[in-house]
Amino acid sequence: MNKIYEQYNQWKERRKSWFWKLFLSGVNGIIATFITIFSIIEKIEIPTFKIGVIIVLGIYCFTVMVSIGVWAFYSFKMKQIRDKLD
């Protein structure tokens, strides 16, 4: 029984650490990209720059989505362990 509780707590800690690392890096990237867009985009008329900004913004949005997926995966694993207790 103690082993199952230990597994549950390990998955819980992993979920917290990975979610916040990925989520905050994605959100910080999105904020930084928007600051870049609003401070520089008016001065630069290079279409490839605008495409690059869109790609970078997409990568950061993908990072946020992956963090939500990590949260869901770890929650699923924790639910499986809780079901063993019943």
PDB file of N, CA, C and O in Angstrom:
ATOM      1  N   MET A   1       0.821  -1.194   0.000  1.00  0.00           N
ATOM      2  CA  MET A   1       0.000   0.000   0.000  1.00  0.00           C
ATOM      3  C   MET A   1       0.869   1.264   0.000  1.00  0.00           C
ATOM      4  O   MET A   1       0.571   2.226  -0.708  1.00  0.00           O
ATOM      5  N   ASN A   2       1.931   1.257   0.788  1.00  0.00           N
ATOM      6  CA  ASN A   2       2.822   2.418   0.832  1.00  0.00           C
ATOM      7  C   ASN A   2       3.484   2.662  -0.517  1.00  0.00           C
ATOM      8  O   ASN A   2       3.719   3.804  -0.912  1.00  0.00           O
ATOM      9  N   LYS A   3       3.783   1.562  -1.221  1.00  0.00           N
ATOM     10  CA  LYS A   3       4.429   1.692  -2.523  1.00  0.00           C
ATOM     11  C   LYS A   3       3.512   2.424  -3.509  1.00  0.00           C
ATOM     12  O   LYS A   3       3.974   3.235  -4.311  1.00  0.00           O
ATOM     13  N   ILE A   4       2.225   2.132  -3.443  1.00  0.00           N
ATOM     14  CA  ILE A   4       1.270   2.789  -4.331  1.00  0.00           C
ATOM     15  C   ILE A   4       1.184   4.281  -4.006  1.00  0.00           C
ATOM     16  O   ILE A   4       1.124   5.111  -4.913  1.00  0.00           O
ATOM     17  N   TYR A   5       1.178   4.620  -2.720  1.00  0.00           N
ATOM     18  CA  TYR A   5       1.158   6.041  -2.330  1.00  0.00           C
ATOM     19  C   TYR A   5       2.421   6.755  -2.801  1.00  0.00           C
ATOM     20  O   TYR A   5       2.366   7.910  -3.222  1.00  0.00           O
ATOM     21  N   GLU A   6       3.558   6.066  -2.728  1.00  0.00           N
ATOM     22  CA  GLU A   6       4.807   6.664  -3.199  1.00  0.00           C
ATOM     23  C   GLU A   6       4.746   6.929  -4.699  1.00  0.00           C
ATOM     24  O   GLU A   6       5.162   7.991  -5.162  1.00  0.00           O
ATOM     25  N   GLN A   7       4.224   5.960  -5.461  1.00  0.00           N
ATOM     26  CA  GLN A   7       4.084   6.144  -6.905  1.00  0.00           C
ATOM     27  C   GLN A   7       3.181   7.333  -7.208  1.00  0.00           C
ATOM     28  O   GLN A   7       3.486   8.154  -8.074  1.00  0.00           O
ATOM     29  N   TYR A   8       2.086   7.415  -6.497  1.00  0.00           N
ATOM     30  CA  TYR A   8       1.128   8.505  -6.710  1.00  0.00           C
ATOM     31  C   TYR A   8       1.796   9.862  -6.468  1.00  0.00           C
ATOM     32  O   TYR A   8       1.640  10.790  -7.261  1.00  0.00           O
ATOM     33  N   ASN A   9       2.530   9.963  -5.382  1.00  0.00           N
ATOM     34  CA  ASN A   9       3.201  11.229  -5.057  1.00  0.00           C
ATOM     35  C   ASN A   9       4.284  11.573  -6.072  1.00  0.00           C
ATOM     36  O   ASN A   9       4.494  12.745  -6.386  1.00  0.00           O
ATOM     37  N   GLN A  10       4.980  10.540  -6.592  1.00  0.00           N
ATOM     38  CA  GLN A  10       5.992  10.797  -7.613  1.00  0.00           C
ATOM     39  C   GLN A  10       5.356  11.367  -8.880  1.00  0.00           C
ATOM     40  O   GLN A  10       5.853  12.339  -9.447  1.00  0.00           O
ATOM     41  N   TRP A  11       4.255  10.757  -9.320  1.00  0.00           N
ATOM     42  CA  TRP A  11       3.575  11.255 -10.510  1.00  0.00           C
ATOM     43  C   TRP A  11       3.044  12.668 -10.277  1.00  0.00           C
ATOM     44  O   TRP A  11       3.060  13.495 -11.188  1.00  0.00           O
ATOM     45  N   LYS A  12       2.582  12.943  -9.075  1.00  0.00           N
ATOM     46  CA  LYS A  12       2.051  14.269  -8.750  1.00  0.00           C
ATOM     47  C   LYS A  12       3.151  15.329  -8.849  1.00  0.00           C
ATOM     48  O   LYS A  12       2.938  16.408  -9.402  1.00  0.00           O
ATOM     49  N   GLU A  13       4.322  15.007  -8.308  1.00  0.00           N
ATOM     50  CA  GLU A  13       5.440  15.955  -8.368  1.00  0.00           C
ATOM     51  C   GLU A  13       5.913  16.161  -9.799  1.00  0.00           C
ATOM     52  O   GLU A  13       6.200  17.287 -10.205  1.00  0.00           O
ATOM     53  N   ARG A  14       5.996  15.074 -10.567  1.00  0.00           N
ATOM     54  CA  ARG A  14       6.407  15.203 -11.969  1.00  0.00           C
ATOM     55  C   ARG A  14       5.427  16.084 -12.733  1.00  0.00           C
ATOM     56  O   ARG A  14       5.830  16.925 -13.537  1.00  0.00           O
ATOM     57  N   ARG A  15       4.142  15.883 -12.478  1.00  0.00           N
ATOM     58  CA  ARG A  15       3.120  16.659 -13.181  1.00  0.00           C
ATOM     59  C   ARG A  15       3.306  18.144 -12.906  1.00  0.00           C
ATOM     60  O   ARG A  15       3.277  18.963 -13.825  1.00  0.00           O
ATOM     61  N   LYS A  16       3.495  18.485 -11.644  1.00  0.00           N
ATOM     62  CA  LYS A  16       3.656  19.901 -11.291  1.00  0.00           C
ATOM     63  C   LYS A  16       4.891  20.500 -11.947  1.00  0.00           C
ATOM     64  O   LYS A  16       4.825  21.579 -12.537  1.00  0.00           O
ATOM     65  N   SER A  17       6.018  19.800 -11.845  1.00  0.00           N
ATOM     66  CA  SER A  17       7.264  20.390 -12.336  1.00  0.00           C
ATOM     67  C   SER A  17       7.253  20.540 -13.855  1.00  0.00           C
ATOM     68  O   SER A  17       7.619  21.601 -14.360  1.00  0.00           O
ATOM     69  N   TRP A  18       6.847  19.517 -14.594  1.00  0.00           N
ATOM     70  CA  TRP A  18       6.854  19.600 -16.053  1.00  0.00           C
ATOM     71  C   TRP A  18       5.819  20.575 -16.572  1.00  0.00           C
ATOM     72  O   TRP A  18       6.095  21.327 -17.507  1.00  0.00           O
ATOM     73  N   PHE A  19       4.638  20.578 -15.988  1.00  0.00           N
ATOM     74  CA  PHE A  19       3.596  21.489 -16.467  1.00  0.00           C
ATOM     75  C   PHE A  19       4.056  22.931 -16.342  1.00  0.00           C
ATOM     76  O   PHE A  19       3.963  23.700 -17.298  1.00  0.00           O
ATOM     77  N   TRP A  20       4.552  23.300 -15.169  1.00  0.00           N
ATOM     78  CA  TRP A  20       4.911  24.702 -14.974  1.00  0.00           C
ATOM     79  C   TRP A  20       6.113  25.103 -15.802  1.00  0.00           C
ATOM     80  O   TRP A  20       6.177  26.236 -16.278  1.00  0.00           O
ATOM     81  N   LYS A  21       7.073  24.200 -15.989  1.00  0.00           N
ATOM     82  CA  LYS A  21       8.225  24.539 -16.834  1.00  0.00           C
ATOM     83  C   LYS A  21       7.780  24.827 -18.261  1.00  0.00           C
ATOM     84  O   LYS A  21       8.150  25.849 -18.840  1.00  0.00           O
ATOM     85  N   LEU A  22       6.986  23.924 -18.825  1.00  0.00           N
ATOM     86  CA  LEU A  22       6.553  24.095 -20.209  1.00  0.00           C
ATOM     87  C   LEU A  22       5.584  25.259 -20.361  1.00  0.00           C
ATOM     88  O   LEU A  22       5.715  26.075 -21.273  1.00  0.00           O
ATOM     89  N   PHE A  23       4.615  25.328 -19.462  1.00  0.00           N
ATOM     90  CA  PHE A  23       3.577  26.356 -19.574  1.00  0.00           C
ATOM     91  C   PHE A  23       4.173  27.750 -19.455  1.00  0.00           C
ATOM     92  O   PHE A  23       3.875  28.622 -20.271  1.00  0.00           O
ATOM     93  N   LEU A  24       5.007  27.967 -18.454  1.00  0.00           N
ATOM     94  CA  LEU A  24       5.573  29.303 -18.257  1.00  0.00           C
ATOM     95  C   LEU A  24       6.538  29.688 -19.371  1.00  0.00           C
ATOM     96  O   LEU A  24       6.599  30.855 -19.757  1.00  0.00           O
ATOM     97  N   SER A  25       7.298  28.719 -19.894  1.00  0.00           N
ATOM     98  CA  SER A  25       8.187  29.061 -21.004  1.00  0.00           C
ATOM     99  C   SER A  25       7.379  29.434 -22.238  1.00  0.00           C
ATOM    100  O   SER A  25       7.755  30.345 -22.977  1.00  0.00           O
ATOM    101  N   GLY A  26       6.269  28.735 -22.466  1.00  0.00           N
ATOM    102  CA  GLY A  26       5.417  29.079 -23.602  1.00  0.00           C
ATOM    103  C   GLY A  26       4.769  30.436 -23.446  1.00  0.00           C
ATOM    104  O   GLY A  26       4.752  31.228 -24.388  1.00  0.00           O
ATOM    105  N   VAL A  27       4.236  30.716 -22.274  1.00  0.00           N
ATOM    106  CA  VAL A  27       3.576  32.007 -22.035  1.00  0.00           C
ATOM    107  C   VAL A  27       4.586  33.147 -22.109  1.00  0.00           C
ATOM    108  O   VAL A  27       4.291  34.196 -22.682  1.00  0.00           O
ATOM    109  N   ASN A  28       5.770  32.954 -21.538  1.00  0.00           N
ATOM    110  CA  ASN A  28       6.806  33.990 -21.619  1.00  0.00           C
ATOM    111  C   ASN A  28       7.195  34.253 -23.067  1.00  0.00           C
ATOM    112  O   ASN A  28       7.409  35.397 -23.467  1.00  0.00           O
ATOM    113  N   GLY A  29       7.283  33.184 -23.844  1.00  0.00           N
ATOM    114  CA  GLY A  29       7.615  33.348 -25.259  1.00  0.00           C
ATOM    115  C   GLY A  29       6.543  34.106 -26.017  1.00  0.00           C
ATOM    116  O   GLY A  29       6.849  34.952 -26.856  1.00  0.00           O
ATOM    117  N   ILE A  30       5.287  33.805 -25.723  1.00  0.00           N
ATOM    118  CA  ILE A  30       4.185  34.504 -26.392  1.00  0.00           C
ATOM    119  C   ILE A  30       4.207  35.989 -26.042  1.00  0.00           C
ATOM    120  O   ILE A  30       4.038  36.837 -26.918  1.00  0.00           O
ATOM    121  N   ILE A  31       4.412  36.302 -24.778  1.00  0.00           N
ATOM    122  CA  ILE A  31       4.470  37.708 -24.351  1.00  0.00           C
ATOM    123  C   ILE A  31       5.647  38.422 -25.015  1.00  0.00           C
ATOM    124  O   ILE A  31       5.504  39.543 -25.502  1.00  0.00           O
ATOM    125  N   ALA A  32       6.808  37.769 -25.030  1.00  0.00           N
ATOM    126  CA  ALA A  32       7.987  38.379 -25.654  1.00  0.00           C
ATOM    127  C   ALA A  32       7.770  38.598 -27.146  1.00  0.00           C
ATOM    128  O   ALA A  32       8.193  39.614 -27.697  1.00  0.00           O
ATOM    129  N   THR A  33       7.111  37.646 -27.797  1.00  0.00           N
ATOM    130  CA  THR A  33       6.844  37.794 -29.228  1.00  0.00           C
ATOM    131  C   THR A  33       5.905  38.965 -29.489  1.00  0.00           C
ATOM    132  O   THR A  33       6.122  39.729 -30.429  1.00  0.00           O
ATOM    133  N   PHE A  34       4.866  39.118 -28.673  1.00  0.00           N
ATOM    134  CA  PHE A  34       3.954  40.244 -28.861  1.00  0.00           C
ATOM    135  C   PHE A  34       4.649  41.577 -28.603  1.00  0.00           C
ATOM    136  O   PHE A  34       4.385  42.555 -29.303  1.00  0.00           O
ATOM    137  N   ILE A  35       5.524  41.627 -27.619  1.00  0.00           N
ATOM    138  CA  ILE A  35       6.277  42.863 -27.371  1.00  0.00           C
ATOM    139  C   ILE A  35       7.146  43.184 -28.580  1.00  0.00           C
ATOM    140  O   ILE A  35       7.240  44.337 -29.000  1.00  0.00           O
ATOM    141  N   THR A  36       7.780  42.153 -29.134  1.00  0.00           N
ATOM    142  CA  THR A  36       8.606  42.346 -30.328  1.00  0.00           C
ATOM    143  C   THR A  36       7.764  42.835 -31.496  1.00  0.00           C
ATOM    144  O   THR A  36       8.158  43.742 -32.228  1.00  0.00           O
ATOM    145  N   ILE A  37       6.598  42.220 -31.657  1.00  0.00           N
ATOM    146  CA  ILE A  37       5.726  42.608 -32.775  1.00  0.00           C
ATOM    147  C   ILE A  37       5.346  44.082 -32.671  1.00  0.00           C
ATOM    148  O   ILE A  37       5.459  44.821 -33.649  1.00  0.00           O
ATOM    149  N   PHE A  38       4.902  44.510 -31.507  1.00  0.00           N
ATOM    150  CA  PHE A  38       4.395  45.875 -31.379  1.00  0.00           C
ATOM    151  C   PHE A  38       5.504  46.922 -31.345  1.00  0.00           C
ATOM    152  O   PHE A  38       5.253  48.083 -31.667  1.00  0.00           O
ATOM    153  N   SER A  39       6.711  46.548 -30.967  1.00  0.00           N
ATOM    154  CA  SER A  39       7.776  47.545 -30.918  1.00  0.00           C
ATOM    155  C   SER A  39       8.556  47.641 -32.228  1.00  0.00           C
ATOM    156  O   SER A  39       9.100  48.699 -32.546  1.00  0.00           O
ATOM    157  N   ILE A  40       8.616  46.558 -32.983  1.00  0.00           N
ATOM    158  CA  ILE A  40       9.472  46.554 -34.173  1.00  0.00           C
ATOM    159  C   ILE A  40       8.690  46.492 -35.475  1.00  0.00           C
ATOM    160  O   ILE A  40       9.146  47.027 -36.485  1.00  0.00           O
ATOM    161  N   ILE A  41       7.545  45.866 -35.479  1.00  0.00           N
ATOM    162  CA  ILE A  41       6.874  45.531 -36.738  1.00  0.00           C
ATOM    163  C   ILE A  41       6.499  46.765 -37.560  1.00  0.00           C
ATOM    164  O   ILE A  41       6.420  46.683 -38.785  1.00  0.00           O
ATOM    165  N   GLU A  42       6.271  47.892 -36.915  1.00  0.00           N
ATOM    166  CA  GLU A  42       5.921  49.101 -37.664  1.00  0.00           C
ATOM    167  C   GLU A  42       7.112  49.633 -38.459  1.00  0.00           C
ATOM    168  O   GLU A  42       6.934  50.241 -39.515  1.00  0.00           O
ATOM    169  N   LYS A  43       8.306  49.409 -37.960  1.00  0.00           N
ATOM    170  CA  LYS A  43       9.501  49.948 -38.598  1.00  0.00           C
ATOM    171  C   LYS A  43      10.019  49.044 -39.712  1.00  0.00           C
ATOM    172  O   LYS A  43      10.691  49.517 -40.629  1.00  0.00           O
ATOM    173  N   ILE A  44       9.715  47.753 -39.642  1.00  0.00           N
ATOM    174  CA  ILE A  44      10.274  46.795 -40.595  1.00  0.00           C
ATOM    175  C   ILE A  44       9.191  46.360 -41.574  1.00  0.00           C
ATOM    176  O   ILE A  44       8.104  45.943 -41.175  1.00  0.00           O
ATOM    177  N   GLU A  45       9.503  46.463 -42.842  1.00  0.00           N
ATOM    178  CA  GLU A  45       8.546  46.057 -43.875  1.00  0.00           C
ATOM    179  C   GLU A  45       9.025  44.798 -44.604  1.00  0.00           C
ATOM    180  O   GLU A  45       8.733  44.619 -45.786  1.00  0.00           O
ATOM    181  N   ILE A  46       9.746  43.943 -43.916  1.00  0.00           N
ATOM    182  CA  ILE A  46      10.262  42.717 -44.528  1.00  0.00           C
ATOM    183  C   ILE A  46       9.233  41.607 -44.324  1.00  0.00           C
ATOM    184  O   ILE A  46       8.917  41.271 -43.183  1.00  0.00           O
ATOM    185  N   PRO A  47       8.705  41.032 -45.405  1.00  0.00           N
ATOM    186  CA  PRO A  47       7.678  39.999 -45.235  1.00  0.00           C
ATOM    187  C   PRO A  47       8.208  38.736 -44.558  1.00  0.00           C
ATOM    188  O   PRO A  47       7.466  38.064 -43.842  1.00  0.00           O
ATOM    189  N   THR A  48       9.480  38.407 -44.776  1.00  0.00           N
ATOM    190  CA  THR A  48      10.020  37.201 -44.134  1.00  0.00           C
ATOM    191  C   THR A  48      10.109  37.379 -42.626  1.00  0.00           C
ATOM    192  O   THR A  48       9.995  36.404 -41.883  1.00  0.00           O
ATOM    193  N   PHE A  49      10.310  38.601 -42.165  1.00  0.00           N
ATOM    194  CA  PHE A  49      10.326  38.850 -40.722  1.00  0.00           C
ATOM    195  C   PHE A  49       8.964  38.553 -40.121  1.00  0.00           C
ATOM    196  O   PHE A  49       8.860  37.934 -39.062  1.00  0.00           O
ATOM    197  N   LYS A  50       7.924  39.001 -40.806  1.00  0.00           N
ATOM    198  CA  LYS A  50       6.570  38.761 -40.311  1.00  0.00           C
ATOM    199  C   LYS A  50       6.256  37.269 -40.303  1.00  0.00           C
ATOM    200  O   LYS A  50       5.609  36.777 -39.378  1.00  0.00           O
ATOM    201  N   ILE A  51       6.706  36.552 -41.320  1.00  0.00           N
ATOM    202  CA  ILE A  51       6.507  35.098 -41.361  1.00  0.00           C
ATOM    203  C   ILE A  51       7.268  34.441 -40.217  1.00  0.00           C
ATOM    204  O   ILE A  51       6.758  33.524 -39.573  1.00  0.00           O
ATOM    205  N   GLY A  52       8.484  34.906 -39.963  1.00  0.00           N
ATOM    206  CA  GLY A  52       9.280  34.363 -38.860  1.00  0.00           C
ATOM    207  C   GLY A  52       8.621  34.582 -37.513  1.00  0.00           C
ATOM    208  O   GLY A  52       8.639  33.700 -36.654  1.00  0.00           O
ATOM    209  N   VAL A  53       8.039  35.755 -37.328  1.00  0.00           N
ATOM    210  CA  VAL A  53       7.338  36.051 -36.074  1.00  0.00           C
ATOM    211  C   VAL A  53       6.148  35.120 -35.905  1.00  0.00           C
ATOM    212  O   VAL A  53       5.896  34.627 -34.805  1.00  0.00           O
ATOM    213  N   ILE A  54       5.417  34.878 -36.983  1.00  0.00           N
ATOM    214  CA  ILE A  54       4.270  33.969 -36.914  1.00  0.00           C
ATOM    215  C   ILE A  54       4.727  32.556 -36.573  1.00  0.00           C
ATOM    216  O   ILE A  54       4.075  31.868 -35.788  1.00  0.00           O
ATOM    217  N   ILE A  55       5.838  32.118 -37.153  1.00  0.00           N
ATOM    218  CA  ILE A  55       6.364  30.777 -36.858  1.00  0.00           C
ATOM    219  C   ILE A  55       6.778  30.672 -35.395  1.00  0.00           C
ATOM    220  O   ILE A  55       6.449  29.692 -34.726  1.00  0.00           O
ATOM    221  N   VAL A  56       7.494  31.672 -34.894  1.00  0.00           N
ATOM    222  CA  VAL A  56       7.926  31.655 -33.489  1.00  0.00           C
ATOM    223  C   VAL A  56       6.724  31.654 -32.559  1.00  0.00           C
ATOM    224  O   VAL A  56       6.700  30.915 -31.575  1.00  0.00           O
ATOM    225  N   LEU A  57       5.734  32.469 -32.860  1.00  0.00           N
ATOM    226  CA  LEU A  57       4.517  32.510 -32.050  1.00  0.00           C
ATOM    227  C   LEU A  57       3.813  31.157 -32.070  1.00  0.00           C
ATOM    228  O   LEU A  57       3.291  30.710 -31.049  1.00  0.00           O
ATOM    229  N   GLY A  58       3.800  30.510 -33.223  1.00  0.00           N
ATOM    230  CA  GLY A  58       3.213  29.175 -33.327  1.00  0.00           C
ATOM    231  C   GLY A  58       3.951  28.155 -32.486  1.00  0.00           C
ATOM    232  O   GLY A  58       3.329  27.294 -31.864  1.00  0.00           O
ATOM    233  N   ILE A  59       5.268  28.243 -32.460  1.00  0.00           N
ATOM    234  CA  ILE A  59       6.060  27.313 -31.643  1.00  0.00           C
ATOM    235  C   ILE A  59       5.734  27.497 -30.168  1.00  0.00           C
ATOM    236  O   ILE A  59       5.573  26.514 -29.445  1.00  0.00           O
ATOM    237  N   TYR A  60       5.634  28.732 -29.715  1.00  0.00           N
ATOM    238  CA  TYR A  60       5.319  28.970 -28.304  1.00  0.00           C
ATOM    239  C   TYR A  60       3.902  28.525 -27.960  1.00  0.00           C
ATOM    240  O   TYR A  60       3.665  27.991 -26.877  1.00  0.00           O
ATOM    241  N   CYS A  61       2.958  28.742 -28.877  1.00  0.00           N
ATOM    242  CA  CYS A  61       1.591  28.252 -28.638  1.00  0.00           C
ATOM    243  C   CYS A  61       1.583  26.729 -28.567  1.00  0.00           C
ATOM    244  O   CYS A  61       0.856  26.141 -27.766  1.00  0.00           O
ATOM    245  N   PHE A  62       2.392  26.096 -29.406  1.00  0.00           N
ATOM    246  CA  PHE A  62       2.510  24.637 -29.367  1.00  0.00           C
ATOM    247  C   PHE A  62       3.072  24.186 -28.022  1.00  0.00           C
ATOM    248  O   PHE A  62       2.634  23.173 -27.477  1.00  0.00           O
ATOM    249  N   THR A  63       4.040  24.931 -27.484  1.00  0.00           N
ATOM    250  CA  THR A  63       4.605  24.600 -26.173  1.00  0.00           C
ATOM    251  C   THR A  63       3.535  24.648 -25.094  1.00  0.00           C
ATOM    252  O   THR A  63       3.506  23.788 -24.214  1.00  0.00           O
ATOM    253  N   VAL A  64       2.661  25.636 -25.148  1.00  0.00           N
ATOM    254  CA  VAL A  64       1.570  25.721 -24.173  1.00  0.00           C
ATOM    255  C   VAL A  64       0.639  24.522 -24.324  1.00  0.00           C
ATOM    256  O   VAL A  64       0.203  23.945 -23.328  1.00  0.00           O
ATOM    257  N   MET A  65       0.331  24.143 -25.567  1.00  0.00           N
ATOM    258  CA  MET A  65      -0.541  22.983 -25.779  1.00  0.00           C
ATOM    259  C   MET A  65       0.103  21.700 -25.275  1.00  0.00           C
ATOM    260  O   MET A  65      -0.576  20.847 -24.704  1.00  0.00           O
ATOM    261  N   VAL A  66       1.414  21.556 -25.483  1.00  0.00           N
ATOM    262  CA  VAL A  66       2.122  20.372 -24.988  1.00  0.00           C
ATOM    263  C   VAL A  66       2.078  20.330 -23.467  1.00  0.00           C
ATOM    264  O   VAL A  66       1.927  19.256 -22.884  1.00  0.00           O
ATOM    265  N   SER A  67       2.206  21.483 -22.818  1.00  0.00           N
ATOM    266  CA  SER A  67       2.152  21.503 -21.352  1.00  0.00           C
ATOM    267  C   SER A  67       0.792  21.035 -20.852  1.00  0.00           C
ATOM    268  O   SER A  67       0.712  20.342 -19.837  1.00  0.00           O
ATOM    269  N   ILE A  68      -0.272  21.403 -21.548  1.00  0.00           N
ATOM    270  CA  ILE A  68      -1.606  20.941 -21.158  1.00  0.00           C
ATOM    271  C   ILE A  68      -1.717  19.436 -21.380  1.00  0.00           C
ATOM    272  O   ILE A  68      -2.343  18.736 -20.585  1.00  0.00           O
ATOM    273  N   GLY A  69      -1.115  18.937 -22.457  1.00  0.00           N
ATOM    274  CA  GLY A  69      -1.093  17.495 -22.698  1.00  0.00           C
ATOM    275  C   GLY A  69      -0.318  16.744 -21.636  1.00  0.00           C
ATOM    276  O   GLY A  69      -0.726  15.662 -21.214  1.00  0.00           O
ATOM    277  N   VAL A  70       0.804  17.311 -21.198  1.00  0.00           N
ATOM    278  CA  VAL A  70       1.590  16.693 -20.122  1.00  0.00           C
ATOM    279  C   VAL A  70       0.761  16.630 -18.848  1.00  0.00           C
ATOM    280  O   VAL A  70       0.768  15.614 -18.154  1.00  0.00           O
ATOM    281  N   TRP A  71       0.048  17.706 -18.535  1.00  0.00           N
ATOM    282  CA  TRP A  71      -0.812  17.730 -17.354  1.00  0.00           C
ATOM    283  C   TRP A  71      -1.861  16.623 -17.437  1.00  0.00           C
ATOM    284  O   TRP A  71      -2.108  15.914 -16.461  1.00  0.00           O
ATOM    285  N   ALA A  72      -2.471  16.483 -18.608  1.00  0.00           N
ATOM    286  CA  ALA A  72      -3.507  15.460 -18.785  1.00  0.00           C
ATOM    287  C   ALA A  72      -2.921  14.054 -18.668  1.00  0.00           C
ATOM    288  O   ALA A  72      -3.536  13.176 -18.062  1.00  0.00           O
ATOM    289  N   PHE A  73      -1.740  13.833 -19.243  1.00  0.00           N
ATOM    290  CA  PHE A  73      -1.107  12.516 -19.177  1.00  0.00           C
ATOM    291  C   PHE A  73      -0.798  12.125 -17.738  1.00  0.00           C
ATOM    292  O   PHE A  73      -1.110  11.015 -17.306  1.00  0.00           O
ATOM    293  N   TYR A  74      -0.183  13.044 -17.000  1.00  0.00           N
ATOM    294  CA  TYR A  74       0.154  12.737 -15.609  1.00  0.00           C
ATOM    295  C   TYR A  74      -1.099  12.572 -14.757  1.00  0.00           C
ATOM    296  O   TYR A  74      -1.121  11.753 -13.838  1.00  0.00           O
ATOM    297  N   SER A  75      -2.133  13.338 -15.051  1.00  0.00           N
ATOM    298  CA  SER A  75      -3.394  13.168 -14.318  1.00  0.00           C
ATOM    299  C   SER A  75      -3.987  11.793 -14.586  1.00  0.00           C
ATOM    300  O   SER A  75      -4.527  11.160 -13.679  1.00  0.00           O
ATOM    301  N   PHE A  76      -3.890  11.328 -15.830  1.00  0.00           N
ATOM    302  CA  PHE A  76      -4.376   9.998 -16.184  1.00  0.00           C
ATOM    303  C   PHE A  76      -3.600   8.923 -15.426  1.00  0.00           C
ATOM    304  O   PHE A  76      -4.192   7.983 -14.897  1.00  0.00           O
ATOM    305  N   LYS A  77      -2.274   9.063 -15.374  1.00  0.00           N
ATOM    306  CA  LYS A  77      -1.445   8.094 -14.645  1.00  0.00           C
ATOM    307  C   LYS A  77      -1.805   8.086 -13.159  1.00  0.00           C
ATOM    308  O   LYS A  77      -1.860   7.027 -12.534  1.00  0.00           O
ATOM    309  N   MET A  78      -2.047   9.269 -12.601  1.00  0.00           N
ATOM    310  CA  MET A  78      -2.411   9.348 -11.186  1.00  0.00           C
ATOM    311  C   MET A  78      -3.767   8.697 -10.948  1.00  0.00           C
ATOM    312  O   MET A  78      -3.982   8.064  -9.914  1.00  0.00           O
ATOM    313  N   LYS A  79      -4.680   8.850 -11.900  1.00  0.00           N
ATOM    314  CA  LYS A  79      -5.994   8.216 -11.766  1.00  0.00           C
ATOM    315  C   LYS A  79      -5.859   6.694 -11.790  1.00  0.00           C
ATOM    316  O   LYS A  79      -6.543   5.996 -11.041  1.00  0.00           O
ATOM    317  N   GLN A  80      -4.977   6.182 -12.649  1.00  0.00           N
ATOM    318  CA  GLN A  80      -4.745   4.736 -12.691  1.00  0.00           C
ATOM    319  C   GLN A  80      -4.230   4.229 -11.348  1.00  0.00           C
ATOM    320  O   GLN A  80      -4.651   3.172 -10.879  1.00  0.00           O
ATOM    321  N   ILE A  81      -3.331   4.972 -10.738  1.00  0.00           N
ATOM    322  CA  ILE A  81      -2.779   4.558  -9.444  1.00  0.00           C
ATOM    323  C   ILE A  81      -3.860   4.632  -8.369  1.00  0.00           C
ATOM    324  O   ILE A  81      -3.947   3.748  -7.516  1.00  0.00           O
ATOM    325  N   ARG A  82      -4.681   5.677  -8.403  1.00  0.00           N
ATOM    326  CA  ARG A  82      -5.779   5.777  -7.434  1.00  0.00           C
ATOM    327  C   ARG A  82      -6.760   4.621  -7.584  1.00  0.00           C
ATOM    328  O   ARG A  82      -7.297   4.124  -6.595  1.00  0.00           O
ATOM    329  N   ASP A  83      -6.994   4.192  -8.832  1.00  0.00           N
ATOM    330  CA  ASP A  83      -7.908   3.071  -9.063  1.00  0.00           C
ATOM    331  C   ASP A  83      -7.371   1.779  -8.467  1.00  0.00           C
ATOM    332  O   ASP A  83      -8.148   0.907  -8.078  1.00  0.00           O
ATOM    333  N   LYS A  84      -6.055   1.647  -8.391  1.00  0.00           N
ATOM    334  CA  LYS A  84      -5.453   0.459  -7.769  1.00  0.00           C
ATOM    335  C   LYS A  84      -5.768   0.406  -6.276  1.00  0.00           C
ATOM    336  O   LYS A  84      -5.863  -0.671  -5.688  1.00  0.00           O
ATOM    337  N   LEU A  85      -5.927   1.573  -5.679  1.00  0.00           N
ATOM    338  CA  LEU A  85      -6.203   1.620  -4.240  1.00  0.00           C
ATOM    339  C   LEU A  85      -7.606   1.120  -3.913  1.00  0.00           C
ATOM    340  O   LEU A  85      -7.849   0.609  -2.820  1.00  0.00           O
ATOM    341  N   ASP A  86      -8.523   1.269  -4.857  1.00  0.00           N
ATOM    342  CA  ASP A  86      -9.915   0.861  -4.598  1.00  0.00           C
ATOM    343  C   ASP A  86     -10.109  -0.630  -4.625  1.00  0.00           C
ATOM    344  O   ASP A  86     -11.225  -1.111  -4.424  1.00  0.00           O
TER     345      ASP A  86
END
